[in-house]
């Protein structure tokens, strides 16, 4: 296998498939294969696994009375061959100002004098126009 590059996650997928193969063999041994020599079936499953690789899924195994070994399987497509999911369109993360605290602006009658700026009282602030300013 000199020029073959294994895709990412290949070894984990192969280990999971081999564990699934062993589970199938154990289930068969507890059921129809009880008391039978399962070595030929185990060897056949190993051979099939080598042929179908990590993308193959063995779904059923059987050792027929005449000694024939059978394994049913299918092969999933390579993960790279499956189209990548389309990303959802997203708006850029732009901060939005929902309210602005504008400091009280002195009115013309509150202009600074020689004695210093005067503060607006609450009653005086209520009498100021409430129109929004555009900048």
C-alpha atoms as a printed R data frame, in Angstrom:
    type eleno elety resid chain resno       x       y      z
1   ATOM     1    CA   UNK     A     1   0.000   0.000  0.000
2   ATOM     2    CA   UNK     A     2   2.720   2.404 -0.854
3   ATOM     3    CA   UNK     A     3   0.730   5.153 -2.593
4   ATOM     4    CA   UNK     A     4  -2.566   4.844 -0.715
5   ATOM     5    CA   UNK     A     5  -3.475   7.710  1.603
6   ATOM     6    CA   UNK     A     6  -6.101   6.810  4.177
7   ATOM     7    CA   UNK     A     7  -8.785   9.442  4.755
8   ATOM     8    CA   UNK     A     8  -9.145  11.103  8.135
9   ATOM     9    CA   UNK     A     9 -11.095   8.994 10.604
10  ATOM    10    CA   UNK     A    10 -10.448   5.806  8.632
11  ATOM    11    CA   UNK     A    11  -8.822   3.859 11.467
12  ATOM    12    CA   UNK     A    12 -11.593   4.751 13.943
13  ATOM    13    CA   UNK     A    13 -14.246   3.733 11.412
14  ATOM    14    CA   UNK     A    14 -12.439   0.449 10.716
15  ATOM    15    CA   UNK     A    15 -12.157  -0.327 14.437
16  ATOM    16    CA   UNK     A    16 -15.887   0.357 14.879
17  ATOM    17    CA   UNK     A    17 -16.728  -1.903 11.902
18  ATOM    18    CA   UNK     A    18 -14.560  -4.722 13.283
19  ATOM    19    CA   UNK     A    19 -16.331  -4.440 16.642
20  ATOM    20    CA   UNK     A    20 -19.684  -4.641 14.802
21  ATOM    21    CA   UNK     A    21 -18.428  -7.745 12.955
22  ATOM    22    CA   UNK     A    22 -17.511  -9.397 16.247
23  ATOM    23    CA   UNK     A    23 -20.935  -8.539 17.676
24  ATOM    24    CA   UNK     A    24 -22.602 -10.214 14.676
25  ATOM    25    CA   UNK     A    25 -20.444 -13.312 15.114
26  ATOM    26    CA   UNK     A    26 -21.301 -13.493 18.823
27  ATOM    27    CA   UNK     A    27 -25.028 -13.131 18.099
28  ATOM    28    CA   UNK     A    28 -24.801 -15.917 15.514
29  ATOM    29    CA   UNK     A    29 -22.877 -18.115 17.961
30  ATOM    30    CA   UNK     A    30 -25.610 -17.665 20.603
31  ATOM    31    CA   UNK     A    31 -28.366 -18.442 18.079
32  ATOM    32    CA   UNK     A    32 -28.104 -20.639 14.980
33  ATOM    33    CA   UNK     A    33 -24.401 -21.308 15.384
34  ATOM    34    CA   UNK     A    34 -24.632 -22.719 18.916
35  ATOM    35    CA   UNK     A    35 -22.280 -25.687 19.285
36  ATOM    36    CA   UNK     A    36 -20.749 -25.289 15.817
37  ATOM    37    CA   UNK     A    37 -17.142 -24.548 14.921
38  ATOM    38    CA   UNK     A    38 -17.333 -20.901 13.869
39  ATOM    39    CA   UNK     A    39 -13.685 -20.611 12.814
40  ATOM    40    CA   UNK     A    40 -14.498 -20.808  9.060
41  ATOM    41    CA   UNK     A    41 -17.174 -18.129  9.469
42  ATOM    42    CA   UNK     A    42 -14.829 -15.895 11.475
43  ATOM    43    CA   UNK     A    43 -12.131 -16.293  8.799
44  ATOM    44    CA   UNK     A    44 -14.661 -15.486  6.057
45  ATOM    45    CA   UNK     A    45 -15.849 -12.330  7.861
46  ATOM    46    CA   UNK     A    46 -12.206 -11.259  8.255
47  ATOM    47    CA   UNK     A    47 -11.637 -11.836  4.515
48  ATOM    48    CA   UNK     A    48 -14.789  -9.883  3.578
49  ATOM    49    CA   UNK     A    49 -13.757  -7.027  5.907
50  ATOM    50    CA   UNK     A    50 -10.385  -6.806  4.126
51  ATOM    51    CA   UNK     A    51 -12.170  -6.585  0.775
52  ATOM    52    CA   UNK     A    52 -14.851  -4.033  1.678
53  ATOM    53    CA   UNK     A    53 -12.749  -1.875  4.003
54  ATOM    54    CA   UNK     A    54 -13.939   0.585  6.617
55  ATOM    55    CA   UNK     A    55 -16.919   1.774  4.559
56  ATOM    56    CA   UNK     A    56 -18.436  -1.703  4.297
57  ATOM    57    CA   UNK     A    57 -21.166  -2.689  6.734
58  ATOM    58    CA   UNK     A    58 -21.695  -6.415  7.300
59  ATOM    59    CA   UNK     A    59 -25.351  -6.888  8.214
60  ATOM    60    CA   UNK     A    60 -25.674 -10.673  8.592
61  ATOM    61    CA   UNK     A    61 -23.453 -13.751  8.797
62  ATOM    62    CA   UNK     A    62 -24.335 -17.412  8.342
63  ATOM    63    CA   UNK     A    63 -22.668 -20.810  8.240
64  ATOM    64    CA   UNK     A    64 -24.821 -23.117  6.109
65  ATOM    65    CA   UNK     A    65 -25.170 -26.848  6.960
66  ATOM    66    CA   UNK     A    66 -23.049 -27.786  3.940
67  ATOM    67    CA   UNK     A    67 -20.192 -25.655  5.329
68  ATOM    68    CA   UNK     A    68 -20.682 -22.682  3.034
69  ATOM    69    CA   UNK     A    69 -19.957 -19.366  4.742
70  ATOM    70    CA   UNK     A    70 -22.097 -16.343  3.918
71  ATOM    71    CA   UNK     A    71 -21.889 -12.671  4.846
72  ATOM    72    CA   UNK     A    72 -24.332  -9.989  3.709
73  ATOM    73    CA   UNK     A    73 -22.988  -6.476  3.423
74  ATOM    74    CA   UNK     A    74 -23.287  -3.084  1.743
75  ATOM    75    CA   UNK     A    75 -20.747  -0.332  1.196
76  ATOM    76    CA   UNK     A    76 -21.353   3.250  2.304
77  ATOM    77    CA   UNK     A    77 -19.946   6.060  0.156
78  ATOM    78    CA   UNK     A    78 -16.752   7.768  1.193
79  ATOM    79    CA   UNK     A    79 -17.434  10.654  3.583
80  ATOM    80    CA   UNK     A    80 -15.616  13.008  1.197
81  ATOM    81    CA   UNK     A    81 -18.003  12.023 -1.612
82  ATOM    82    CA   UNK     A    82 -21.030  13.178  0.331
83  ATOM    83    CA   UNK     A    83 -21.820  16.825 -0.317
84  ATOM    84    CA   UNK     A    84 -20.989  19.127  2.535
85  ATOM    85    CA   UNK     A    85 -24.048  20.682  4.126
86  ATOM    86    CA   UNK     A    86 -24.715  24.189  2.926
87  ATOM    87    CA   UNK     A    87 -24.006  26.726  5.642
88  ATOM    88    CA   UNK     A    88 -27.001  28.716  6.741
89  ATOM    89    CA   UNK     A    89 -26.867  32.282  5.533
90  ATOM    90    CA   UNK     A    90 -26.005  34.457  8.463
91  ATOM    91    CA   UNK     A    91 -25.906  38.146  8.888
92  ATOM    92    CA   UNK     A    92 -22.600  39.579 10.022
93  ATOM    93    CA   UNK     A    93 -22.271  40.032 13.749
94  ATOM    94    CA   UNK     A    94 -22.678  43.803 13.904
95  ATOM    95    CA   UNK     A    95 -23.435  45.430 17.230
96  ATOM    96    CA   UNK     A    96 -26.727  47.281 17.181
97  ATOM    97    CA   UNK     A    97 -27.519  50.161 19.488
98  ATOM    98    CA   UNK     A    98 -31.080  49.967 20.722
99  ATOM    99    CA   UNK     A    99 -31.071  53.019 22.950
100 ATOM   100    CA   UNK     A   100 -28.737  55.903 23.447
101 ATOM   101    CA   UNK     A   101 -28.226  57.833 26.628
102 ATOM   102    CA   UNK     A   102 -27.713  61.408 25.514
103 ATOM   103    CA   UNK     A   103 -26.355  63.744 28.143
104 ATOM   104    CA   UNK     A   104 -28.502  66.740 28.934
105 ATOM   105    CA   UNK     A   105 -27.571  69.538 26.638
106 ATOM   106    CA   UNK     A   106 -27.732  73.033 28.075
107 ATOM   107    CA   UNK     A   107 -30.460  75.147 26.552
108 ATOM   108    CA   UNK     A   108 -29.804  78.675 25.418
109 ATOM   109    CA   UNK     A   109 -31.009  79.986 28.713
110 ATOM   110    CA   UNK     A   110 -28.541  77.682 30.487
111 ATOM   111    CA   UNK     A   111 -25.443  78.910 28.776
112 ATOM   112    CA   UNK     A   112 -22.440  79.251 31.020
113 ATOM   113    CA   UNK     A   113 -22.068  82.544 32.738
114 ATOM   114    CA   UNK     A   114 -19.175  84.055 34.547
115 ATOM   115    CA   UNK     A   115 -20.330  82.291 37.664
116 ATOM   116    CA   UNK     A   116 -20.218  78.875 35.925
117 ATOM   117    CA   UNK     A   117 -22.687  76.579 34.185
118 ATOM   118    CA   UNK     A   118 -26.143  76.178 35.634
119 ATOM   119    CA   UNK     A   119 -27.785  72.794 36.045
120 ATOM   120    CA   UNK     A   120 -31.196  72.063 34.659
121 ATOM   121    CA   UNK     A   121 -33.756  71.047 37.227
122 ATOM   122    CA   UNK     A   122 -36.133  68.120 36.748
123 ATOM   123    CA   UNK     A   123 -39.025  70.511 36.107
124 ATOM   124    CA   UNK     A   124 -36.965  72.353 33.568
125 ATOM   125    CA   UNK     A   125 -35.900  69.086 31.866
126 ATOM   126    CA   UNK     A   126 -39.547  68.067 31.435
127 ATOM   127    CA   UNK     A   127 -40.221  71.273 29.625
128 ATOM   128    CA   UNK     A   128 -37.434  70.661 27.085
129 ATOM   129    CA   UNK     A   129 -38.524  69.440 23.654
130 ATOM   130    CA   UNK     A   130 -38.497  65.642 23.281
131 ATOM   131    CA   UNK     A   131 -37.787  65.452 19.575
132 ATOM   132    CA   UNK     A   132 -35.061  63.089 18.464
133 ATOM   133    CA   UNK     A   133 -31.924  64.632 17.125
134 ATOM   134    CA   UNK     A   134 -30.276  63.361 13.996
135 ATOM   135    CA   UNK     A   135 -26.562  63.504 13.867
